[in-house]
Amino acid sequence: MLELQIKEILKQRGLKPVDVYKALDIDKVVFYQSIRTSNLNNKTLHKILRYLGLEMEVKLHEKGSL
């Protein structure tokens, strides 16, 4: 979920994942684990989002309402 959105934002900005994880000095594997995690309190995920100037917003809805 977050992974697809982050990759789309990178594409829109003309960036590649390597640009982000090298700038933040984090390992490639850790970068991908962080953007795929379901743990919304992941420190590395927050570091990536801050670097990109993004924040998370969580919405709940009733099943079948979409």
PDB file of N, H, CA, C and O in Angstrom:
ATOM      1  N   MET A   1       0.827  -1.178   0.000  1.00  0.00           N
ATOM      2  CA  MET A   1       0.000   0.000   0.000  1.00  0.00           C
ATOM      3  C   MET A   1       0.877   1.250   0.000  1.00  0.00           C
ATOM      4  O   MET A   1       0.823   2.042  -0.940  1.00  0.00           O
ATOM      5  N   LEU A   2       1.680   1.432   1.040  1.00  0.00           N
ATOM      6  H   LEU A   2       1.725   0.789   1.804  1.00  0.00           H
ATOM      7  CA  LEU A   2       2.566   2.594   1.090  1.00  0.00           C
ATOM      8  C   LEU A   2       3.637   2.509   0.015  1.00  0.00           C
ATOM      9  O   LEU A   2       4.031   3.518  -0.570  1.00  0.00           O
ATOM     10  N   GLU A   3       4.096   1.309  -0.232  1.00  0.00           N
ATOM     11  H   GLU A   3       3.776   0.489   0.244  1.00  0.00           H
ATOM     12  CA  GLU A   3       5.164   1.125  -1.220  1.00  0.00           C
ATOM     13  C   GLU A   3       4.761   1.683  -2.582  1.00  0.00           C
ATOM     14  O   GLU A   3       5.532   2.407  -3.211  1.00  0.00           O
ATOM     15  N   LEU A   4       3.570   1.352  -3.033  1.00  0.00           N
ATOM     16  H   LEU A   4       2.943   0.764  -2.522  1.00  0.00           H
ATOM     17  CA  LEU A   4       3.109   1.832  -4.330  1.00  0.00           C
ATOM     18  C   LEU A   4       2.976   3.355  -4.356  1.00  0.00           C
ATOM     19  O   LEU A   4       3.341   4.001  -5.338  1.00  0.00           O
ATOM     20  N   GLN A   5       2.453   3.915  -3.278  1.00  0.00           N
ATOM     21  H   GLN A   5       2.156   3.390  -2.480  1.00  0.00           H
ATOM     22  CA  GLN A   5       2.290   5.364  -3.213  1.00  0.00           C
ATOM     23  C   GLN A   5       3.646   6.070  -3.186  1.00  0.00           C
ATOM     24  O   GLN A   5       3.833   7.083  -3.860  1.00  0.00           O
ATOM     25  N   ILE A   6       4.586   5.540  -2.412  1.00  0.00           N
ATOM     26  H   ILE A   6       4.434   4.717  -1.864  1.00  0.00           H
ATOM     27  CA  ILE A   6       5.911   6.144  -2.329  1.00  0.00           C
ATOM     28  C   ILE A   6       6.616   6.058  -3.678  1.00  0.00           C
ATOM     29  O   ILE A   6       7.238   7.027  -4.115  1.00  0.00           O
ATOM     30  N   LYS A   7       6.524   4.909  -4.337  1.00  0.00           N
ATOM     31  H   LYS A   7       6.019   4.123  -3.981  1.00  0.00           H
ATOM     32  CA  LYS A   7       7.154   4.760  -5.652  1.00  0.00           C
ATOM     33  C   LYS A   7       6.540   5.717  -6.677  1.00  0.00           C
ATOM     34  O   LYS A   7       7.253   6.257  -7.523  1.00  0.00           O
ATOM     35  N   GLU A   8       5.242   5.926  -6.607  1.00  0.00           N
ATOM     36  H   GLU A   8       4.663   5.487  -5.919  1.00  0.00           H
ATOM     37  CA  GLU A   8       4.570   6.849  -7.526  1.00  0.00           C
ATOM     38  C   GLU A   8       5.035   8.289  -7.274  1.00  0.00           C
ATOM     39  O   GLU A   8       5.267   9.046  -8.216  1.00  0.00           O
ATOM     40  N   ILE A   9       5.167   8.651  -6.011  1.00  0.00           N
ATOM     41  H   ILE A   9       4.979   8.036  -5.246  1.00  0.00           H
ATOM     42  CA  ILE A   9       5.640   9.999  -5.671  1.00  0.00           C
ATOM     43  C   ILE A   9       7.075  10.193  -6.147  1.00  0.00           C
ATOM     44  O   ILE A   9       7.418  11.253  -6.670  1.00  0.00           O
ATOM     45  N   LEU A  10       7.911   9.178  -5.970  1.00  0.00           N
ATOM     46  H   LEU A  10       7.632   8.317  -5.546  1.00  0.00           H
ATOM     47  CA  LEU A  10       9.291   9.263  -6.453  1.00  0.00           C
ATOM     48  C   LEU A  10       9.319   9.467  -7.962  1.00  0.00           C
ATOM     49  O   LEU A  10      10.083  10.281  -8.480  1.00  0.00           O
ATOM     50  N   LYS A  11       8.473   8.714  -8.655  1.00  0.00           N
ATOM     51  H   LYS A  11       7.852   8.053  -8.235  1.00  0.00           H
ATOM     52  CA  LYS A  11       8.401   8.825 -10.113  1.00  0.00           C
ATOM     53  C   LYS A  11       7.974  10.231 -10.544  1.00  0.00           C
ATOM     54  O   LYS A  11       8.541  10.803 -11.475  1.00  0.00           O
ATOM     55  N   GLN A  12       6.970  10.779  -9.859  1.00  0.00           N
ATOM     56  H   GLN A  12       6.509  10.314  -9.103  1.00  0.00           H
ATOM     57  CA  GLN A  12       6.477  12.130 -10.163  1.00  0.00           C
ATOM     58  C   GLN A  12       7.568  13.181  -9.952  1.00  0.00           C
ATOM     59  O   GLN A  12       7.628  14.179 -10.670  1.00  0.00           O
ATOM     60  N   ARG A  13       8.420  12.948  -8.970  1.00  0.00           N
ATOM     61  H   ARG A  13       8.372  12.137  -8.387  1.00  0.00           H
ATOM     62  CA  ARG A  13       9.487  13.901  -8.654  1.00  0.00           C
ATOM     63  C   ARG A  13      10.773  13.630  -9.429  1.00  0.00           C
ATOM     64  O   ARG A  13      11.759  14.350  -9.272  1.00  0.00           O
ATOM     65  N   GLY A  14      10.763  12.601 -10.259  1.00  0.00           N
ATOM     66  H   GLY A  14       9.962  12.017 -10.386  1.00  0.00           H
ATOM     67  CA  GLY A  14      11.951  12.271 -11.042  1.00  0.00           C
ATOM     68  C   GLY A  14      13.064  11.654 -10.215  1.00  0.00           C
ATOM     69  O   GLY A  14      14.242  11.776 -10.554  1.00  0.00           O
ATOM     70  N   LEU A  15      12.687  10.992  -9.131  1.00  0.00           N
ATOM     71  H   LEU A  15      11.731  10.893  -8.856  1.00  0.00           H
ATOM     72  CA  LEU A  15      13.657  10.346  -8.254  1.00  0.00           C
ATOM     73  C   LEU A  15      13.574   8.836  -8.389  1.00  0.00           C
ATOM     74  O   LEU A  15      12.569   8.294  -8.850  1.00  0.00           O
ATOM     75  N   LYS A  16      14.629   8.170  -7.987  1.00  0.00           N
ATOM     76  H   LYS A  16      15.446   8.610  -7.612  1.00  0.00           H
ATOM     77  CA  LYS A  16      14.658   6.716  -7.917  1.00  0.00           C
ATOM     78  C   LYS A  16      14.858   6.336  -6.453  1.00  0.00           C
ATOM     79  O   LYS A  16      15.385   7.134  -5.678  1.00  0.00           O
ATOM     80  N   PRO A  17      14.449   5.135  -6.065  1.00  0.00           N
ATOM     81  CA  PRO A  17      14.653   4.718  -4.671  1.00  0.00           C
ATOM     82  C   PRO A  17      16.103   4.868  -4.211  1.00  0.00           C
ATOM     83  O   PRO A  17      16.358   5.223  -3.060  1.00  0.00           O
ATOM     84  N   VAL A  18      17.039   4.600  -5.096  1.00  0.00           N
ATOM     85  H   VAL A  18      16.832   4.311  -6.030  1.00  0.00           H
ATOM     86  CA  VAL A  18      18.457   4.710  -4.740  1.00  0.00           C
ATOM     87  C   VAL A  18      18.809   6.134  -4.317  1.00  0.00           C
ATOM     88  O   VAL A  18      19.666   6.324  -3.454  1.00  0.00           O
ATOM     89  N   ASP A  19      18.173   7.117  -4.900  1.00  0.00           N
ATOM     90  H   ASP A  19      17.477   6.963  -5.601  1.00  0.00           H
ATOM     91  CA  ASP A  19      18.422   8.512  -4.528  1.00  0.00           C
ATOM     92  C   ASP A  19      18.053   8.762  -3.069  1.00  0.00           C
ATOM     93  O   ASP A  19      18.719   9.529  -2.373  1.00  0.00           O
ATOM     94  N   VAL A  20      17.003   8.119  -2.620  1.00  0.00           N
ATOM     95  H   VAL A  20      16.462   7.496  -3.185  1.00  0.00           H
ATOM     96  CA  VAL A  20      16.526   8.320  -1.253  1.00  0.00           C
ATOM     97  C   VAL A  20      17.374   7.547  -0.257  1.00  0.00           C
ATOM     98  O   VAL A  20      17.856   8.121   0.719  1.00  0.00           O
ATOM     99  N   TYR A  21      17.565   6.240  -0.491  1.00  0.00           N
ATOM    100  H   TYR A  21      17.173   5.774  -1.285  1.00  0.00           H
ATOM    101  CA  TYR A  21      18.277   5.477   0.531  1.00  0.00           C
ATOM    102  C   TYR A  21      19.746   5.841   0.617  1.00  0.00           C
ATOM    103  O   TYR A  21      20.341   5.699   1.686  1.00  0.00           O
ATOM    104  N   LYS A  22      20.353   6.302  -0.456  1.00  0.00           N
ATOM    105  H   LYS A  22      19.870   6.417  -1.325  1.00  0.00           H
ATOM    106  CA  LYS A  22      21.743   6.773  -0.368  1.00  0.00           C
ATOM    107  C   LYS A  22      21.807   8.118   0.351  1.00  0.00           C
ATOM    108  O   LYS A  22      22.722   8.346   1.143  1.00  0.00           O
ATOM    109  N   ALA A  23      20.856   9.011   0.089  1.00  0.00           N
ATOM    110  H   ALA A  23      20.113   8.826  -0.554  1.00  0.00           H
ATOM    111  CA  ALA A  23      20.839  10.315   0.754  1.00  0.00           C
ATOM    112  C   ALA A  23      20.632  10.160   2.258  1.00  0.00           C
ATOM    113  O   ALA A  23      21.176  10.935   3.046  1.00  0.00           O
ATOM    114  N   LEU A  24      19.853   9.167   2.653  1.00  0.00           N
ATOM    115  H   LEU A  24      19.411   8.538   2.013  1.00  0.00           H
ATOM    116  CA  LEU A  24      19.574   8.936   4.068  1.00  0.00           C
ATOM    117  C   LEU A  24      20.577   7.988   4.715  1.00  0.00           C
ATOM    118  O   LEU A  24      20.514   7.738   5.919  1.00  0.00           O
ATOM    119  N   ASP A  25      21.493   7.465   3.923  1.00  0.00           N
ATOM    120  H   ASP A  25      21.544   7.668   2.945  1.00  0.00           H
ATOM    121  CA  ASP A  25      22.521   6.536   4.400  1.00  0.00           C
ATOM    122  C   ASP A  25      21.907   5.311   5.076  1.00  0.00           C
ATOM    123  O   ASP A  25      22.320   4.907   6.163  1.00  0.00           O
ATOM    124  N   ILE A  26      20.903   4.726   4.397  1.00  0.00           N
ATOM    125  H   ILE A  26      20.569   5.054   3.513  1.00  0.00           H
ATOM    126  CA  ILE A  26      20.313   3.481   4.878  1.00  0.00           C
ATOM    127  C   ILE A  26      20.504   2.409   3.820  1.00  0.00           C
ATOM    128  O   ILE A  26      20.646   2.704   2.633  1.00  0.00           O
ATOM    129  N   ASP A  27      20.506   1.171   4.263  1.00  0.00           N
ATOM    130  H   ASP A  27      20.391   0.931   5.227  1.00  0.00           H
ATOM    131  CA  ASP A  27      20.710   0.037   3.377  1.00  0.00           C
ATOM    132  C   ASP A  27      19.506  -0.142   2.451  1.00  0.00           C
ATOM    133  O   ASP A  27      18.372   0.147   2.833  1.00  0.00           O
ATOM    134  N   LYS A  28      19.760  -0.616   1.247  1.00  0.00           N
ATOM    135  H   LYS A  28      20.681  -0.851   0.937  1.00  0.00           H
ATOM    136  CA  LYS A  28      18.704  -0.843   0.257  1.00  0.00           C
ATOM    137  C   LYS A  28      17.625  -1.779   0.807  1.00  0.00           C
ATOM    138  O   LYS A  28      16.431  -1.525   0.643  1.00  0.00           O
ATOM    139  N   VAL A  29      18.055  -2.859   1.458  1.00  0.00           N
ATOM    140  H   VAL A  29      19.025  -3.065   1.591  1.00  0.00           H
ATOM    141  CA  VAL A  29      17.112  -3.836   1.997  1.00  0.00           C
ATOM    142  C   VAL A  29      16.246  -3.202   3.082  1.00  0.00           C
ATOM    143  O   VAL A  29      15.040  -3.441   3.133  1.00  0.00           O
ATOM    144  N   VAL A  30      16.851  -2.402   3.942  1.00  0.00           N
ATOM    145  H   VAL A  30      17.832  -2.207   3.901  1.00  0.00           H
ATOM    146  CA  VAL A  30      16.116  -1.725   5.019  1.00  0.00           C
ATOM    147  C   VAL A  30      15.115  -0.739   4.433  1.00  0.00           C
ATOM    148  O   VAL A  30      14.000  -0.616   4.938  1.00  0.00           O
ATOM    149  N   PHE A  31      15.502  -0.033   3.368  1.00  0.00           N
ATOM    150  H   PHE A  31      16.409  -0.132   2.958  1.00  0.00           H
ATOM    151  CA  PHE A  31      14.600   0.896   2.701  1.00  0.00           C
ATOM    152  C   PHE A  31      13.342   0.171   2.228  1.00  0.00           C
ATOM    153  O   PHE A  31      12.225   0.599   2.521  1.00  0.00           O
ATOM    154  N   TYR A  32      13.527  -0.929   1.494  1.00  0.00           N
ATOM    155  H   TYR A  32      14.433  -1.277   1.256  1.00  0.00           H
ATOM    156  CA  TYR A  32      12.373  -1.657   0.966  1.00  0.00           C
ATOM    157  C   TYR A  32      11.550  -2.316   2.069  1.00  0.00           C
ATOM    158  O   TYR A  32      10.323  -2.357   1.976  1.00  0.00           O
ATOM    159  N   GLN A  33      12.199  -2.831   3.107  1.00  0.00           N
ATOM    160  H   GLN A  33      13.195  -2.798   3.183  1.00  0.00           H
ATOM    161  CA  GLN A  33      11.449  -3.398   4.233  1.00  0.00           C
ATOM    162  C   GLN A  33      10.591  -2.322   4.895  1.00  0.00           C
ATOM    163  O   GLN A  33       9.454  -2.579   5.290  1.00  0.00           O
ATOM    164  N   SER A  34      11.139  -1.132   5.008  1.00  0.00           N
ATOM    165  H   SER A  34      12.062  -0.924   4.687  1.00  0.00           H
ATOM    166  CA  SER A  34      10.431  -0.039   5.679  1.00  0.00           C
ATOM    167  C   SER A  34       9.216   0.432   4.899  1.00  0.00           C
ATOM    168  O   SER A  34       8.172   0.698   5.493  1.00  0.00           O
ATOM    169  N   ILE A  35       9.330   0.540   3.575  1.00  0.00           N
ATOM    170  H   ILE A  35      10.178   0.324   3.093  1.00  0.00           H
ATOM    171  CA  ILE A  35       8.172   1.024   2.815  1.00  0.00           C
ATOM    172  C   ILE A  35       7.128  -0.072   2.611  1.00  0.00           C
ATOM    173  O   ILE A  35       6.001   0.213   2.203  1.00  0.00           O
ATOM    174  N   ARG A  36       7.497  -1.326   2.892  1.00  0.00           N
ATOM    175  H   ARG A  36       8.412  -1.557   3.223  1.00  0.00           H
ATOM    176  CA  ARG A  36       6.537  -2.436   2.782  1.00  0.00           C
ATOM    177  C   ARG A  36       5.897  -2.798   4.115  1.00  0.00           C
ATOM    178  O   ARG A  36       4.963  -3.599   4.151  1.00  0.00           O
ATOM    179  N   THR A  37       6.381  -2.225   5.205  1.00  0.00           N
ATOM    180  H   THR A  37       7.139  -1.574   5.176  1.00  0.00           H
ATOM    181  CA  THR A  37       5.929  -2.624   6.532  1.00  0.00           C
ATOM    182  C   THR A  37       4.478  -2.223   6.798  1.00  0.00           C
ATOM    183  O   THR A  37       3.963  -1.264   6.223  1.00  0.00           O
ATOM    184  N   SER A  38       3.845  -2.973   7.672  1.00  0.00           N
ATOM    185  H   SER A  38       4.264  -3.753   8.138  1.00  0.00           H
ATOM    186  CA  SER A  38       2.505  -2.603   8.128  1.00  0.00           C
ATOM    187  C   SER A  38       2.592  -1.881   9.469  1.00  0.00           C
ATOM    188  O   SER A  38       1.580  -1.433  10.008  1.00  0.00           O
ATOM    189  N   ASN A  39       3.817  -1.770  10.007  1.00  0.00           N
ATOM    190  H   ASN A  39       4.639  -2.134   9.570  1.00  0.00           H
ATOM    191  CA  ASN A  39       4.057  -1.054  11.258  1.00  0.00           C
ATOM    192  C   ASN A  39       4.181   0.433  10.951  1.00  0.00           C
ATOM    193  O   ASN A  39       5.214   0.885  10.457  1.00  0.00           O
ATOM    194  N   LEU A  40       3.151   1.176  11.237  1.00  0.00           N
ATOM    195  H   LEU A  40       2.312   0.809  11.638  1.00  0.00           H
ATOM    196  CA  LEU A  40       3.137   2.607  10.926  1.00  0.00           C
ATOM    197  C   LEU A  40       4.013   3.423  11.870  1.00  0.00           C
ATOM    198  O   LEU A  40       4.154   4.633  11.688  1.00  0.00           O
ATOM    199  N   ASN A  41       4.602   2.777  12.875  1.00  0.00           N
ATOM    200  H   ASN A  41       4.487   1.794  13.023  1.00  0.00           H
ATOM    201  CA  ASN A  41       5.513   3.455  13.794  1.00  0.00           C
ATOM    202  C   ASN A  41       6.974   3.167  13.455  1.00  0.00           C
ATOM    203  O   ASN A  41       7.863   3.490  14.243  1.00  0.00           O
ATOM    204  N   ASN A  42       7.229   2.577  12.317  1.00  0.00           N
ATOM    205  H   ASN A  42       6.507   2.315  11.677  1.00  0.00           H
ATOM    206  CA  ASN A  42       8.578   2.242  11.888  1.00  0.00           C
ATOM    207  C   ASN A  42       9.417   3.524  11.755  1.00  0.00           C
ATOM    208  O   ASN A  42       9.066   4.430  10.999  1.00  0.00           O
ATOM    209  N   LYS A  43      10.524   3.583  12.498  1.00  0.00           N
ATOM    210  H   LYS A  43      10.810   2.847  13.111  1.00  0.00           H
ATOM    211  CA  LYS A  43      11.347   4.798  12.521  1.00  0.00           C
ATOM    212  C   LYS A  43      11.961   5.105  11.162  1.00  0.00           C
ATOM    213  O   LYS A  43      12.044   6.268  10.767  1.00  0.00           O
ATOM    214  N   THR A  44      12.386   4.083  10.452  1.00  0.00           N
ATOM    215  H   THR A  44      12.318   3.138  10.772  1.00  0.00           H
ATOM    216  CA  THR A  44      12.989   4.307   9.139  1.00  0.00           C
ATOM    217  C   THR A  44      11.944   4.789   8.146  1.00  0.00           C
ATOM    218  O   THR A  44      12.237   5.635   7.300  1.00  0.00           O
ATOM    219  N   LEU A  45      10.739   4.266   8.238  1.00  0.00           N
ATOM    220  H   LEU A  45      10.502   3.579   8.924  1.00  0.00           H
ATOM    221  CA  LEU A  45       9.655   4.734   7.376  1.00  0.00           C
ATOM    222  C   LEU A  45       9.402   6.217   7.618  1.00  0.00           C
ATOM    223  O   LEU A  45       9.240   6.980   6.666  1.00  0.00           O
ATOM    224  N   HIS A  46       9.367   6.627   8.869  1.00  0.00           N
ATOM    225  H   HIS A  46       9.498   6.007   9.642  1.00  0.00           H
ATOM    226  CA  HIS A  46       9.155   8.042   9.191  1.00  0.00           C
ATOM    227  C   HIS A  46      10.311   8.899   8.677  1.00  0.00           C
ATOM    228  O   HIS A  46      10.101  10.023   8.221  1.00  0.00           O
ATOM    229  N   LYS A  47      11.516   8.371   8.750  1.00  0.00           N
ATOM    230  H   LYS A  47      11.686   7.458   9.121  1.00  0.00           H
ATOM    231  CA  LYS A  47      12.690   9.089   8.238  1.00  0.00           C
ATOM    232  C   LYS A  47      12.561   9.308   6.730  1.00  0.00           C
ATOM    233  O   LYS A  47      12.871  10.389   6.228  1.00  0.00           O
ATOM    234  N   ILE A  48      12.105   8.288   6.015  1.00  0.00           N
ATOM    235  H   ILE A  48      11.853   7.410   6.423  1.00  0.00           H
ATOM    236  CA  ILE A  48      11.909   8.373   4.563  1.00  0.00           C
ATOM    237  C   ILE A  48      10.820   9.388   4.243  1.00  0.00           C
ATOM    238  O   ILE A  48      10.990  10.226   3.358  1.00  0.00           O
ATOM    239  N   LEU A  49       9.715   9.315   4.951  1.00  0.00           N
ATOM    240  H   LEU A  49       9.577   8.634   5.670  1.00  0.00           H
ATOM    241  CA  LEU A  49       8.602  10.232   4.713  1.00  0.00           C
ATOM    242  C   LEU A  49       9.001  11.680   4.995  1.00  0.00           C
ATOM    243  O   LEU A  49       8.638  12.580   4.238  1.00  0.00           O
ATOM    244  N   ARG A  50       9.748  11.911   6.082  1.00  0.00           N
ATOM    245  H   ARG A  50      10.043  11.179   6.697  1.00  0.00           H
ATOM    246  CA  ARG A  50      10.220  13.271   6.386  1.00  0.00           C
ATOM    247  C   ARG A  50      11.128  13.789   5.279  1.00  0.00           C
ATOM    248  O   ARG A  50      11.026  14.949   4.881  1.00  0.00           O
ATOM    249  N   TYR A  51      12.016  12.933   4.782  1.00  0.00           N
ATOM    250  H   TYR A  51      12.100  11.990   5.106  1.00  0.00           H
ATOM    251  CA  TYR A  51      12.929  13.320   3.706  1.00  0.00           C
ATOM    252  C   TYR A  51      12.149  13.755   2.462  1.00  0.00           C
ATOM    253  O   TYR A  51      12.528  14.703   1.774  1.00  0.00           O
ATOM    254  N   LEU A  52      11.054  13.042   2.190  1.00  0.00           N
ATOM    255  H   LEU A  52      10.746  12.272   2.749  1.00  0.00           H
ATOM    256  CA  LEU A  52      10.234  13.345   1.014  1.00  0.00           C
ATOM    257  C   LEU A  52       9.201  14.448   1.286  1.00  0.00           C
ATOM    258  O   LEU A  52       8.484  14.863   0.376  1.00  0.00           O
ATOM    259  N   GLY A  53       9.127  14.913   2.519  1.00  0.00           N
ATOM    260  H   GLY A  53       9.710  14.575   3.258  1.00  0.00           H
ATOM    261  CA  GLY A  53       8.161  15.953   2.865  1.00  0.00           C
ATOM    262  C   GLY A  53       6.742  15.424   2.883  1.00  0.00           C
ATOM    263  O   GLY A  53       5.810  16.130   2.497  1.00  0.00           O
ATOM    264  N   LEU A  54       6.568  14.183   3.329  1.00  0.00           N
ATOM    265  H   LEU A  54       7.326  13.609   3.642  1.00  0.00           H
ATOM    266  CA  LEU A  54       5.253  13.542   3.350  1.00  0.00           C
ATOM    267  C   LEU A  54       4.831  13.226   4.770  1.00  0.00           C
ATOM    268  O   LEU A  54       5.656  13.178   5.682  1.00  0.00           O
ATOM    269  N   GLU A  55       3.543  13.012   4.946  1.00  0.00           N
ATOM    270  H   GLU A  55       2.873  13.051   4.205  1.00  0.00           H
ATOM    271  CA  GLU A  55       3.013  12.528   6.210  1.00  0.00           C
ATOM    272  C   GLU A  55       1.948  11.485   5.923  1.00  0.00           C
ATOM    273  O   GLU A  55       1.379  11.446   4.832  1.00  0.00           O
ATOM    274  N   MET A  56       1.683  10.641   6.912  1.00  0.00           N
ATOM    275  H   MET A  56       2.144  10.672   7.798  1.00  0.00           H
ATOM    276  CA  MET A  56       0.685   9.585   6.746  1.00  0.00           C
ATOM    277  C   MET A  56      -0.662  10.058   7.261  1.00  0.00           C
ATOM    278  O   MET A  56      -0.754  10.818   8.225  1.00  0.00           O
ATOM    279  N   GLU A  57      -1.700   9.587   6.593  1.00  0.00           N
ATOM    280  H   GLU A  57      -1.625   8.969   5.810  1.00  0.00           H
ATOM    281  CA  GLU A  57      -3.063   9.822   7.035  1.00  0.00           C
ATOM    282  C   GLU A  57      -3.777   8.484   6.931  1.00  0.00           C
ATOM    283  O   GLU A  57      -3.770   7.853   5.874  1.00  0.00           O
ATOM    284  N   VAL A  58      -4.387   8.053   8.017  1.00  0.00           N
ATOM    285  H   VAL A  58      -4.393   8.565   8.876  1.00  0.00           H
ATOM    286  CA  VAL A  58      -5.066   6.760   8.042  1.00  0.00           C
ATOM    287  C   VAL A  58      -6.567   7.011   8.074  1.00  0.00           C
ATOM    288  O   VAL A  58      -7.055   7.811   8.872  1.00  0.00           O
ATOM    289  N   LYS A  59      -7.286   6.331   7.213  1.00  0.00           N
ATOM    290  H   LYS A  59      -6.890   5.681   6.565  1.00  0.00           H
ATOM    291  CA  LYS A  59      -8.742   6.468   7.172  1.00  0.00           C
ATOM    292  C   LYS A  59      -9.368   5.095   7.370  1.00  0.00           C
ATOM    293  O   LYS A  59      -8.892   4.098   6.828  1.00  0.00           O
ATOM    294  N   LEU A  60     -10.419   5.057   8.138  1.00  0.00           N
ATOM    295  H   LEU A  60     -10.806   5.867   8.579  1.00  0.00           H
ATOM    296  CA  LEU A  60     -11.194   3.829   8.342  1.00  0.00           C
ATOM    297  C   LEU A  60     -12.557   3.999   7.696  1.00  0.00           C
ATOM    298  O   LEU A  60     -13.111   5.098   7.661  1.00  0.00           O
ATOM    299  N   HIS A  61     -13.082   2.910   7.193  1.00  0.00           N
ATOM    300  H   HIS A  61     -12.632   2.018   7.221  1.00  0.00           H
ATOM    301  CA  HIS A  61     -14.424   2.938   6.612  1.00  0.00           C
ATOM    302  C   HIS A  61     -15.065   1.582   6.836  1.00  0.00           C
ATOM    303  O   HIS A  61     -14.383   0.587   7.084  1.00  0.00           O
ATOM    304  N   GLU A  62     -16.379   1.557   6.746  1.00  0.00           N
ATOM    305  H   GLU A  62     -16.933   2.365   6.545  1.00  0.00           H
ATOM    306  CA  GLU A  62     -17.104   0.304   6.928  1.00  0.00           C
ATOM    307  C   GLU A  62     -16.888  -0.607   5.741  1.00  0.00           C
ATOM    308  O   GLU A  62     -16.781  -0.150   4.603  1.00  0.00           O
ATOM    309  N   LYS A  63     -16.825  -1.893   6.011  1.00  0.00           N
ATOM    310  H   LYS A  63     -16.912  -2.264   6.935  1.00  0.00           H
ATOM    311  CA  LYS A  63     -16.670  -2.859   4.928  1.00  0.00           C
ATOM    312  C   LYS A  63     -17.827  -2.762   3.970  1.00  0.00           C
ATOM    313  O   LYS A  63     -18.973  -2.580   4.380  1.00  0.00           O
ATOM    314  N   GLY A  64     -17.535  -2.882   2.714  1.00  0.00           N
ATOM    315  H   GLY A  64     -16.604  -3.030   2.380  1.00  0.00           H
ATOM    316  CA  GLY A  64     -18.563  -2.874   1.694  1.00  0.00           C
ATOM    317  C   GLY A  64     -19.084  -1.487   1.345  1.00  0.00           C
ATOM    318  O   GLY A  64     -19.997  -1.359   0.529  1.00  0.00           O
ATOM    319  N   SER A  65     -18.518  -0.446   1.951  1.00  0.00           N
ATOM    320  H   SER A  65     -17.776  -0.550   2.614  1.00  0.00           H
ATOM    321  CA  SER A  65     -19.015   0.893   1.665  1.00  0.00           C
ATOM    322  C   SER A  65     -18.353   1.524   0.454  1.00  0.00           C
ATOM    323  O   SER A  65     -18.763   2.597   0.011  1.00  0.00           O
ATOM    324  N   LEU A  66     -17.333   0.870  -0.085  1.00  0.00           N
ATOM    325  H   LEU A  66     -17.000  -0.001   0.274  1.00  0.00           H
ATOM    326  CA  LEU A  66     -16.684   1.437  -1.259  1.00  0.00           C
ATOM    327  C   LEU A  66     -17.285   0.936  -2.502  1.00  0.00           C
ATOM    328  O   LEU A  66     -16.856   1.314  -3.592  1.00  0.00           O
TER     329      LEU A  66
END
